[in-house]
């Protein structure tokens, strides 16, 4: 009976999905944009020899470049038009948000509502262009000498013309990718930027798994270790799903109100505070701030190696900040914890929530409305954010540390798993919300028709 009931419920949900034409349009639009993103990742920069570049990448793969390549869906390996991905846009948005919280001028613009948000978005776009230009120039310079020690040359005709064309192409690719993300957010399903990052990670999953199993076949790693990696991966997915749904429910009491039957009844509700309020934003922000400068220093280090003290310093910096090193792990963990608290403070304002509760007559039992409620909410939010920050740091750092120490060619670590699971859960939740809104819309239409017939 239970299986039959579940089958009937699934058939009903599929029927509702088939009737939700607006939702289907949004989903097809999202799929189409992601397909365009994947096609762009195979379009190489003008003046770059893809065959030589692939051979050189196999010789120098490992560390930071492989992580960046995973986030970009293999675009960095192929040095495509979107080799930098959306990381410059994310870095620029971090700078603008930090500036808005520190600068009174930008804070006043932020309070202007929709017009202020458009101005800050415009500043973010300007910053994206600037960051892409700087990083693109260093990558172009590094490509000219990439493979010189092996007697190979990835660039057909090095020179200032190639650098100019490469910078313009990378700027155009990044800005177009940023525009695609905005289109997904407004006309599709889910957060566009997060979906593009997730699509890049999922696209690299078959390559990552094949490298892992190939290493096991060659005998470089044991079969037991491969099974352990797979089991730990599934365990992490289950733990991420559990923590993303965990919340602290604060009881809200409303004054007694008279019902239609003349009875006095008090209303109760709950204010849900998620343990991980910041979601997947802290790891993405921390990765963006670390990977982008490291990628530039990696290419710049190949250019100036041994030429001066600056070149030696860049090479030494790359060794300190290599994947799995203590300095890299410490900076990455600090970045996750910092952005977890920072983004939580951005998305949840205890003062505004306390004011809304006071305006509507609601209060927390045992806590006075107003300032006391604000302090209590801030206290509770800070405590659960400590748990959320520790959870994000452990999920992102422990697998990365184990993979780096064991030498496993498996770059889909905790950060990638967290992004994929979190974005998937958020997208499914939005799909369910659209289905629920469609169902309520049908009920309202039926109620109006019955009212007219009467």
C-alpha positions in Angstrom: 0.0 0.0 0.0 2.8 2.4 0.9 4.6 1.9 -2.4 1.4 2.3 -4.3 0.7 5.6 -2.5 4.2 6.8 -3.2 3.8 6.0 -6.8 0.5 7.8 -7.0 2.1 10.9 -5.3 5.0 10.9 -7.8 2.5 10.6 -10.7 0.6 13.6 -9.3 3.8 15.7 -8.9 4.8 14.8 -12.5 1.4 15.8 -13.7 1.7 19.2 -11.9 5.2 19.6 -13.4 3.8 19.0 -16.9 1.2 21.7 -16.3 3.6 24.3 -15.0 4.5 25.9 -18.4 6.4 28.8 -16.8 8.6 26.5 -14.7 9.4 24.4 -17.8 10.4 27.5 -19.8 12.7 28.6 -16.9 14.3 25.1 -16.7 14.8 24.9 -20.5 16.3 28.4 -20.5 18.7 27.3 -17.7 19.8 24.2 -19.5 20.3 26.1 -22.7 22.6 28.7 -21.0 24.6 25.9 -19.3 25.1 24.3 -22.7 26.4 27.6 -24.1 28.8 27.8 -21.2 30.1 24.3 -21.9 30.6 25.1 -25.6 32.5 28.3 -24.7 34.9 26.3 -22.6 36.2 24.6 -25.8 36.9 27.8 -27.7 40.6 28.5 -27.4 42.2 31.9 -27.2 43.4 33.3 -30.5 47.1 32.6 -31.1 47.3 29.5 -28.8 48.2 26.0 -30.0 45.8 23.7 -28.2 47.8 20.6 -28.9 51.0 21.9 -27.4 49.1 23.4 -24.5 47.5 20.1 -23.7 50.9 18.4 -23.6 52.4 21.1 -21.4 49.5 21.0 -19.0 50.0 17.2 -18.5 53.6 17.9 -17.6 52.8 20.7 -15.1 49.5 19.6 -13.7 48.9 19.5 -10.0 48.3 21.9 -7.2 46.5 25.1 -7.5 46.0 25.0 -11.3 44.1 21.8 -11.1 41.7 23.2 -8.5 41.1 26.3 -10.6 40.7 24.1 -13.6 38.0 22.1 -11.8 36.1 25.3 -10.9 36.3 26.5 -14.5 35.1 23.2 -16.0 38.4 22.5 -17.8 38.6 25.9 -19.4 42.0 26.8 -17.9 43.5 23.5 -19.2 42.3 24.3 -22.7 43.0 28.1 -22.2 39.6 29.0 -23.6 37.9 32.4 -23.8 36.4 31.7 -20.3 39.6 30.4 -18.8 39.1 32.8 -15.8 35.5 31.7 -15.3 33.4 33.9 -13.0 36.1 34.2 -10.4 37.0 37.9 -11.3 33.3 38.8 -10.9 33.2 37.0 -7.5 36.3 38.8 -6.4 35.0 42.2 -7.5 31.7 41.6 -5.7 33.6 40.7 -2.5 35.6 44.0 -2.7 32.4 46.0 -3.4 30.5 44.4 -0.5 33.4 44.9 1.9 33.7 48.5 0.8 29.9 49.1 1.2 30.2 47.9 4.8 33.2 50.2 5.6 32.6 53.3 3.4 29.8 55.6 4.5 29.3 56.8 0.9 28.8 53.3 -0.4 26.7 52.4 2.6 24.3 55.3 1.8 24.1 54.1 -1.8 23.2 50.6 -0.6 20.3 52.0 1.4 18.7 53.6 -1.7 17.0 50.4 -2.6 16.8 49.2 -6.1 18.6 52.2 -7.6 21.4 51.8 -5.1 21.7 48.1 -5.8 22.1 48.9 -9.6 24.9 51.3 -8.8 26.8 48.8 -6.7 26.3 46.2 -9.5 27.8 48.7 -12.0 30.8 49.2 -9.7 31.2 45.4 -9.5 31.2 45.2 -13.3 33.9 47.8 -13.6 35.9 46.0 -11.0 35.5 42.7 -12.9 36.9 44.3 -16.1 39.9 45.7 -14.2 40.7 42.4 -12.4 40.2 40.4 -15.6 42.6 42.7 -17.5 45.3 42.4 -14.9 45.0 38.7 -14.5 44.7 38.2 -18.3 47.9 40.1 -19.0 49.9 38.0 -16.6 48.4 34.8 -18.0 49.3 36.0 -21.6 52.8 36.8 -20.5 53.2 33.5 -18.8 51.8 31.6 -21.8 54.6 33.0 -24.0 57.2 31.3 -21.9 55.1 28.4 -20.9 57.1 25.2 -21.9 60.3 27.0 -22.9 62.3 24.7 -20.7 60.9 21.7 -22.6 61.6 23.2 -26.0 57.9 23.7 -26.7 55.9 26.9 -27.3 52.2 27.2 -26.6 51.9 30.6 -28.3 52.2 30.7 -32.1 53.5 34.3 -32.4 54.5 35.9 -29.0 54.4 39.6 -28.7 52.4 42.6 -27.7 49.7 41.9 -30.2 49.1 38.5 -28.7 48.9 39.9 -25.2 46.4 42.6 -26.3 44.2 40.0 -28.1 44.4 37.6 -25.2 43.4 40.3 -22.6 40.5 41.5 -24.8 39.3 37.9 -25.4 39.5 37.0 -21.7 37.6 40.2 -20.7 34.9 39.5 -23.3 34.6 35.8 -22.1 34.4 36.7 -18.4 31.8 39.5 -19.0 29.7 37.3 -21.2 29.8 34.6 -18.6 28.8 37.1 -15.9 25.9 38.2 -18.1 24.8 34.5 -18.6 24.8 34.1 -14.8 22.6 37.2 -14.4 20.2 35.9 -17.1 19.9 32.5 -15.3 19.1 34.3 -12.0 16.4 36.5 -13.5 14.9 34.2 -16.2 15.9 30.7 -15.1 16.1 28.6 -12.0 18.5 29.1 -9.2 21.5 31.4 -8.7 23.2 31.8 -12.0 26.8 32.3 -10.8 26.6 29.3 -8.4 25.1 27.1 -11.2 27.9 28.0 -13.6 30.5 27.0 -11.0 28.6 23.8 -10.2 28.3 23.0 -14.0 32.1 23.3 -14.3 32.7 21.0 -11.4 30.2 18.4 -12.6 31.7 18.5 -16.1 35.1 17.6 -14.6 33.7 14.8 -12.5 34.1 12.0 -15.2 37.7 13.1 -15.8 38.5 13.1 -12.1 37.0 9.7 -11.6 38.7 8.3 -14.6 42.1 9.6 -13.3 41.4 8.0 -9.9 40.5 4.6 -11.3 43.4 4.7 -13.8 45.8 5.3 -11.0 44.3 2.3 -9.2 44.7 0.2 -12.4 48.4 1.2 -12.7 49.0 0.4 -9.1 50.1 3.9 -8.0 47.3 3.8 -5.3 45.6 0.8 -3.7 42.1 -0.3 -4.3 41.3 0.0 -0.7 42.2 3.7 -0.8 39.9 4.2 -3.8 37.0 2.5 -2.0 37.7 4.7 1.1 37.6 7.9 -1.1 34.2 6.8 -2.6 32.7 5.9 0.8 34.0 9.1 2.4 32.5 11.1 -0.5 29.1 9.6 0.0 29.4 10.2 3.8 30.2 13.8 3.2 27.2 14.3 0.9 24.9 12.9 3.6 26.5 15.1 6.2 26.2 18.2 4.0 22.5 17.5 3.4 21.9 17.1 7.1 23.8 20.3 8.1 22.2 22.4 5.3 18.7 21.6 6.7 19.7 22.1 10.3 18.2 25.2 12.0 17.5 26.8 15.3 13.8 27.6 15.7 13.2 30.7 17.9 9.7 30.7 19.4 7.6 33.9 18.5 4.5 34.7 20.6 1.8 37.0 19.4 -0.9 38.6 21.6 -4.3 37.0 22.0 -6.8 37.8 19.3 -10.5 37.3 19.2 -11.7 34.7 16.7 -15.0 34.4 14.9 -16.4 32.2 17.7 -15.6 34.9 20.2 -12.7 33.1 21.8 -9.4 34.6 22.7 -6.5 32.7 21.1 -2.8 33.4 21.1 -0.8 32.8 17.9 2.6 31.1 17.9 5.1 30.8 15.2 8.8 30.1 14.8 11.7 32.1 13.4 14.0 29.6 11.7 17.7 30.5 11.9 19.8 28.2 9.7 23.0 26.8 11.1 24.7 27.6 7.8 23.0 30.9 7.0 25.7 31.9 4.5 25.3 28.8 2.4 28.0 28.1 -0.2 29.2 31.7 -0.4 32.1 31.5 2.1 34.0 28.7 0.3 33.4 30.3 -3.1 34.6 33.7 -1.8 37.7 32.2 0.0 38.6 30.2 -3.1 38.3 33.2 -5.3 40.6 35.3 -3.2 43.2 32.6 -3.0 43.1 30.9 -6.4 43.1 34.0 -8.6 46.3 35.6 -7.2 48.0 32.2 -7.0 47.2 31.5 -10.6 48.7 34.9 -11.6 51.8 34.2 -9.5 52.1 30.7 -11.0 52.3 32.1 -14.6 54.4 35.1 -13.5 56.8 32.8 -11.7 57.5 30.8 -14.9 58.2 34.1 -16.6 60.7 35.6 -14.1 62.1 32.5 -12.5 65.8 33.0 -11.7 66.0 36.4 -13.3 65.9 38.5 -10.1 65.1 38.3 -6.4 61.5 39.1 -7.3 61.4 35.9 -9.4 62.8 33.8 -6.6 60.3 35.3 -4.2 57.4 34.4 -6.5 58.6 30.8 -6.8 59.0 30.6 -3.0 55.6 32.1 -2.5 54.1 29.4 -4.8 55.7 26.7 -2.8 54.4 28.2 0.5 50.9 28.4 -0.9 50.9 25.1 -2.8 47.8 22.9 -2.5 47.8 21.1 0.9 50.5 23.3 2.5 49.9 24.5 6.0 49.9 28.2 4.9 47.4 27.5 2.2 45.1 25.6 4.6 45.4 28.3 7.3 44.5 31.1 4.9 41.7 29.1 3.3 40.2 28.2 6.7 40.5 31.8 7.9 38.8 33.0 4.7 35.9 30.6 5.2 35.3 31.6 8.8 35.6 35.3 8.0 33.2 35.2 5.1 30.8 33.0 7.0 30.3 35.7 9.7 30.5 38.5 7.2 27.9 37.2 4.8 25.6 36.1 7.7 25.7 39.7 8.9 24.7 40.9 5.4 21.7 38.6 4.9 20.3 38.7 8.4 19.8 41.9 10.4 18.8 41.4 14.0 17.9 45.1 14.5 15.5 45.0 11.5 14.0 41.7 12.6 13.4 42.9 16.1 11.8 46.1 14.8 9.4 44.1 12.5 8.4 41.8 15.4 7.7 44.8 17.6 5.7 46.5 14.9 3.5 43.4 14.4 3.1 42.8 18.2 5.3 39.7 18.3 7.8 38.9 21.0 10.1 36.1 22.2 8.8 34.7 25.5 10.9 36.0 28.4 12.6 38.6 26.2 11.5 42.2 26.1 10.7 43.7 22.6 13.1 46.1 21.0 16.8 46.3 22.0 16.7 43.2 24.2 15.2 41.1 21.4 17.9 42.4 19.0 20.6 41.4 21.5 19.1 38.0 22.0 18.8 37.3 18.2 22.4 38.5 17.7 23.5 36.2 20.5 21.7 33.1 19.1 22.9 33.9 15.6 26.5 34.3 16.6 26.5 30.9 18.5 25.0 28.9 15.6 27.2 30.7 13.1 30.2 29.4 15.0 28.9 25.9 14.4 28.2 26.7 10.8 31.7 28.1 10.2 33.3 25.1 11.9 31.2 22.8 9.7 32.2 24.6 6.5 35.9 24.7 7.5 35.9 21.0 8.3 34.1 20.0 5.1 36.4 22.0 2.9 39.8 21.5 4.7 39.9 17.9 5.9 39.3 16.2 2.5 41.7 18.6 0.8 44.3 17.8 3.4 43.9 14.1 3.1 43.9 14.1 -0.7 47.1 16.3 -0.7 48.9 14.1 1.8 47.9 10.8 0.2 48.8 12.0 -3.3 45.4 11.0 -4.7 44.7 12.4 -8.2 41.2 13.4 -7.0 40.5 17.1 -7.1 36.8 17.0 -6.3 37.4 17.7 -2.7 35.2 19.0 0.1 34.8 22.4 -1.4 33.5 21.0 -4.7 31.2 18.6 -3.0 29.8 21.4 -0.8 29.1 23.6 -3.9 27.5 20.8 -5.9 25.2 19.6 -3.0 24.3 23.1 -1.8 23.5 24.4 -5.2 21.5 21.3 -6.1 19.4 21.5 -2.9 18.8 25.2 -3.5 17.7 24.7 -7.1 15.4 21.8 -6.1 13.9 24.0 -3.4 13.2 26.8 -6.0 11.6 24.2 -8.3 9.3 23.1 -5.5 8.4 26.7 -4.7 7.4 27.3 -8.4 5.3 24.1 -8.3 3.6 25.2 -5.1 2.9 28.7 -6.5 1.5 27.1 -9.7 -0.8 24.9 -7.5 -2.0 27.9 -5.5 -2.6 29.8 -8.7 -4.9 27.0 -10.0 -6.8 27.0 -6.7 -7.4 30.8 -6.9 -8.6 30.5 -10.4 -11.0 27.8 -9.5 -12.3 29.8 -6.5 -12.9 32.8 -8.8 -14.8 30.7 -11.3 -17.0 29.3 -8.6 -17.7 32.8 -7.2 -18.8 34.0 -10.6 -21.1 31.0 -11.1 -22.9 31.8 -7.9 
